């Protein structure tokens, strides 16, 4: 923004050029994805992700050499091959990016009555498009109010809080800051639970077998984070309880687990991957698994659950395994995101 000094004829102070009409920005933020599956693209993505102090709380003096000399040397290759198996070849991008973009586009159409003064955009916490980049773009469009929507139904410091941290850091560098709101988590929202239950019913109706058990798998966190006060596991359990009750599933036919353990520290239990090996020994041979904590399918669902955990279950003696997709940009999924956005925009829009 420049200064208008052309009319400064009467010793008036310089004036800013006319600002654009005030707009409201809505920014959907998801975790992130590498730009490609090659070694160096994966290394850059993993370095950004695993350098986040919200994600890894290990003291820097201990974590830095382990990360840079071991993990970032060994992990990019195997992870790149995992991503290759789920990569959107047509768009040359990860599915999380494809789905998050679609969610933003569909949300824009759903709130179109807000007119040109309501701008919907999307960003990633790690990778591109970055959160600071999109906040700056919305500011240039004249957004003086901004709603940040971290796409995580259950609050967690390693997801929701770090998305907020990055947004706050971007605002800290701006002289003319927009007013900021952050959407509250929706782990127990009736629309969200209804959408999850409907997706389970529709998926099970398409099967040629009846599962012995429904598994709700959530991304795990280290036990130490929970002990320090992170409410995330409790919010996951509340979501699981409400989903089970909505489906009228008895407790013995429902199990909640935590996936994606990383490192040697103890994480929240039970672990999803261990449960896959135990269930057949308990006589549970047919299962359906859903990941209610993810708003979009990604590596942790399409590869870790639908491939790695499927194989573990079948190798342990399981007979039938089915993965229930995330809500993604389905009509029900968009109902949830729209409801959250409209709730948070009250008084603004």
C-alpha positions in Angstrom: 0.0 0.0 0.0 1.5 3.3 -1.0 1.1 6.9 0.1 -0.8 9.6 -1.9 1.3 12.7 -1.8 0.0 14.3 -5.0 -2.6 16.5 -3.3 -0.4 17.6 -0.4 -0.7 21.3 -1.3 -1.7 22.8 2.0 0.9 21.2 4.3 -1.5 18.3 5.0 0.0 15.0 6.1 0.4 12.4 3.4 -2.6 10.1 3.0 -2.8 6.4 2.2 -4.3 5.5 -1.1 -8.0 4.5 -0.9 -8.4 1.0 0.7 -10.5 -1.7 -0.8 -13.9 -2.3 0.5 -13.8 -4.3 3.7 -14.0 -8.1 3.2 -14.2 -11.2 5.4 -11.8 -14.0 4.8 -12.3 -17.6 5.7 -9.1 -19.7 5.6 -9.4 -23.5 5.8 -6.1 -24.9 7.1 -5.0 -28.6 7.0 -1.8 -30.3 8.0 0.2 -30.4 4.7 1.7 -32.6 2.1 5.1 -32.8 0.2 5.3 -31.1 -3.2 6.6 -34.4 -4.8 7.5 -37.9 -3.8 11.3 -37.7 -4.6 13.9 -37.8 -1.8 14.6 -34.1 -1.6 10.9 -33.0 -1.7 10.2 -35.5 1.1 13.2 -34.4 3.1 12.1 -30.7 2.9 8.6 -31.6 4.0 9.6 -33.9 6.9 12.2 -31.3 8.1 9.5 -28.6 8.3 7.1 -30.9 10.0 9.5 -32.6 12.5 11.2 -29.3 13.4 7.9 -28.0 14.8 8.3 -27.8 18.6 4.6 -28.4 19.0 5.0 -31.8 17.2 8.3 -32.8 18.8 8.9 -31.6 22.3 12.2 -33.4 22.7 14.9 -31.0 23.8 16.6 -29.4 20.8 20.1 -30.5 21.8 18.9 -34.1 21.7 16.5 -33.9 18.8 18.6 -31.8 16.3 21.3 -34.4 15.6 18.8 -37.3 15.6 16.6 -35.5 13.1 19.3 -34.2 10.8 21.8 -37.1 10.9 19.4 -40.0 11.1 15.7 -39.4 10.4 16.2 -37.0 7.5 18.7 -39.4 5.9 16.7 -42.6 6.2 13.0 -41.6 6.2 12.5 -39.6 3.0 13.0 -42.6 0.7 10.5 -45.0 2.3 8.0 -42.2 2.9 8.2 -41.1 -0.7 7.4 -44.6 -1.8 4.4 -44.6 0.5 3.2 -41.3 -0.9 3.7 -42.6 -4.5 1.1 -45.3 -3.8 -1.6 -42.7 -3.1 -0.4 -39.8 -5.2 -2.9 -37.9 -7.4 -1.1 -38.4 -10.7 -3.5 -36.3 -12.7 -2.8 -33.2 -10.6 0.6 -34.3 -9.4 -0.1 -33.7 -5.8 -1.0 -35.5 -2.6 -4.7 -36.3 -2.0 -4.9 -34.0 1.1 -4.2 -31.0 -1.1 -6.7 -32.1 -3.7 -9.4 -32.6 -1.1 -8.7 -29.5 0.9 -8.9 -27.4 -2.3 -12.2 -29.0 -3.2 -13.6 -28.3 0.3 -12.7 -24.6 -0.1 -14.3 -24.4 -3.5 -17.5 -26.1 -2.4 -17.7 -24.0 0.7 -17.3 -20.9 -1.4 -20.3 -22.0 -3.5 -22.3 -22.8 -0.3 -21.8 -19.3 1.2 -22.1 -17.4 -2.0 -25.0 -15.3 -0.6 -22.2 -13.5 1.3 -21.3 -11.9 -2.1 -17.9 -10.7 -3.1 -17.1 -9.5 0.4 -16.8 -13.0 1.7 -13.6 -14.7 0.4 -12.9 -18.4 1.0 -9.3 -19.7 0.8 -7.2 -22.6 1.9 -3.7 -23.3 3.2 -1.4 -25.9 4.7 0.5 -25.8 8.0 3.4 -27.5 6.4 4.2 -27.2 2.7 2.3 -25.1 0.1 0.3 -23.0 -0.1 1.5 -21.8 3.3 -0.7 -20.2 5.9 1.3 -16.9 6.0 1.2 -16.7 2.2 -2.6 -17.0 2.1 -3.2 -14.6 5.0 -1.1 -12.0 3.2 -3.1 -12.6 0.0 -6.4 -12.2 1.9 -5.1 -9.0 3.5 -4.3 -7.7 0.0 -7.9 -8.4 -1.0 -9.0 -6.1 1.7 -10.0 -8.7 4.4 -10.1 -6.8 7.7 -11.7 -9.8 9.4 -10.4 -13.3 9.2 -11.8 -16.7 10.3 -9.2 -19.4 10.7 -10.6 -22.9 10.5 -8.1 -25.6 11.4 -9.6 -28.7 9.9 -9.3 -30.9 13.0 -12.6 -31.9 14.8 -10.6 -32.6 18.0 -8.3 -29.9 19.4 -4.7 -31.0 19.8 -1.7 -28.8 20.5 0.3 -30.6 17.8 -2.4 -29.8 15.1 -4.8 -27.0 16.0 -2.4 -25.0 18.2 0.5 -25.1 15.8 -1.8 -24.0 12.9 -2.8 -21.0 15.2 0.9 -20.4 16.0 1.8 -20.0 12.4 -1.2 -17.7 11.8 -0.3 -15.5 14.8 3.3 -15.3 13.6 2.1 -14.1 10.2 -0.1 -11.5 11.9 2.8 -10.4 14.2 4.7 -9.2 11.1 1.8 -7.2 9.7 1.4 -3.5 10.5 -2.3 -3.6 9.5 -3.7 -6.8 11.0 -7.1 -8.2 10.3 -9.3 -9.1 13.3 -8.8 -12.8 13.8 -11.2 -15.5 14.9 -10.3 -19.2 15.3 -13.0 -21.8 14.8 -13.6 -24.0 17.9 -13.3 -27.8 17.6 -16.4 -29.7 16.7 -15.7 -33.1 18.2 -19.2 -33.4 19.7 -21.2 -31.3 17.2 -24.4 -33.1 16.4 -24.0 -32.4 12.6 -20.6 -33.9 12.7 -21.7 -37.1 14.6 -24.7 -37.4 12.3 -22.5 -37.2 9.2 -20.0 -39.8 10.6 -22.9 -42.2 11.4 -24.5 -41.8 8.0 -21.1 -42.5 6.3 -20.7 -45.7 8.4 -24.3 -46.9 7.6 -23.9 -46.2 3.9 -20.5 -48.0 3.7 -21.7 -51.0 5.7 -24.8 -51.3 3.5 -22.5 -51.7 0.4 -20.6 -54.7 1.9 -21.2 -58.4 1.3 -20.3 -59.2 4.9 -21.3 -57.9 8.3 -18.4 -56.7 10.5 -17.9 -58.2 13.9 -16.5 -54.9 15.2 -16.2 -51.3 14.2 -12.9 -49.6 15.0 -12.5 -45.9 15.3 -8.8 -45.0 14.8 -7.5 -41.6 15.7 -4.0 -40.2 15.2 -2.1 -40.8 18.4 0.0 -38.4 20.5 2.8 -39.2 23.1 1.4 -40.1 26.5 3.6 -37.4 28.0 1.6 -34.7 26.0 -1.6 -36.0 27.5 -0.1 -36.0 31.0 1.0 -32.3 30.5 -2.7 -31.4 29.9 -3.5 -31.9 26.2 -7.2 -32.7 26.0 -7.0 -34.4 22.6 -7.4 -38.1 23.8 -10.5 -37.2 25.9 -12.1 -35.4 22.9 -11.4 -38.4 20.7 -13.1 -40.7 23.3 -16.1 -38.4 23.4 -16.4 -38.5 19.6 -16.1 -42.3 19.7 -18.8 -42.6 22.4 -21.2 -40.3 20.5 -20.6 -42.2 17.3 -21.2 -45.6 18.9 -24.4 -44.4 20.5 -25.7 -42.8 17.2 -25.1 -46.1 15.5 -26.7 -48.1 18.4 -23.5 -50.3 18.5 -23.0 -52.2 21.7 -19.7 -51.4 23.6 -18.3 -54.9 22.9 -18.6 -54.4 19.1 -16.8 -51.0 19.1 -13.2 -50.2 19.9 -11.3 -46.9 19.9 -7.6 -47.0 19.0 -4.7 -44.6 18.2 -2.4 -44.9 15.2 0.7 -43.4 13.7 3.1 -43.9 16.6 6.5 -42.4 15.9 9.7 -43.0 17.9 10.3 -45.1 21.1 8.2 -43.1 23.6 5.0 -44.5 24.9 1.9 -43.1 23.1 -1.8 -43.2 23.8 -3.0 -46.7 23.8 -4.4 -49.0 22.5 -2.3 -48.8 19.3 -4.2 -49.5 16.1 -1.5 -51.6 14.6 -1.2 -53.8 17.7 -5.0 -54.2 17.8 -5.0 -55.5 14.3 -2.9 -58.4 15.4 -4.9 -59.1 18.6 -8.4 -59.1 17.2 -8.3 -62.4 15.3 -7.0 -64.1 18.4 -10.1 -62.8 20.1 -12.3 -64.3 17.5 -12.9 -61.0 15.7 -12.4 -61.9 12.0 -14.4 -59.2 10.2 -13.9 -55.5 10.9 -14.7 -52.0 9.6 -12.4 -49.2 10.5 -13.0 -45.4 10.3 -10.8 -42.4 11.1 -13.1 -39.7 12.6 -10.2 -37.4 13.4 -9.3 -36.7 9.8 -11.5 -34.4 7.6 -9.7 -35.6 4.5 -8.1 -38.8 3.4 -4.3 -38.7 3.4 -1.3 -40.9 3.9 -2.4 -41.9 7.4 -5.7 -43.2 6.1 -5.1 -44.4 2.6 -1.8 -46.1 3.2 -1.4 -46.6 6.9 -4.9 -47.8 7.7 -6.2 -49.1 4.3 -2.9 -50.9 3.4 -0.6 -51.4 6.4 -3.2 -52.1 9.0 -5.3 -54.2 6.6 -2.3 -56.4 5.9 -1.5 -56.8 9.6 -5.1 -57.8 10.3 -5.3 -60.4 7.5 -1.8 -61.8 8.3 -2.9 -62.3 11.9 -5.9 -64.4 10.7 -8.5 -61.8 9.9 -10.9 -62.6 7.1 -12.6 -59.4 6.0 -11.3 -55.8 6.4 -12.9 -52.6 5.1 -11.8 -49.0 5.5 -14.6 -46.3 5.6 -13.4 -43.2 3.8 -13.2 -39.8 5.5 -16.0 -37.3 5.0 -13.8 -35.4 2.6 -15.7 -33.0 0.3 -18.9 -35.2 0.3 -22.2 -33.5 0.8 -22.3 -34.6 4.4 -18.7 -33.5 4.9 -19.4 -30.1 3.5 -22.5 -29.8 5.7 -20.1 -30.1 8.7 -17.6 -27.5 7.5 -20.4 -25.1 6.4 -22.1 -25.4 9.8 -18.8 -24.7 11.6 -18.1 -21.7 9.4 -21.6 -20.2 9.7 -21.5 -20.7 13.5 -18.2 -18.9 13.8 -19.1 -16.0 11.5 -22.2 -15.0 13.5 -22.1 -11.3 14.0 -19.9 -10.8 11.0 -21.9 -12.4 8.2 
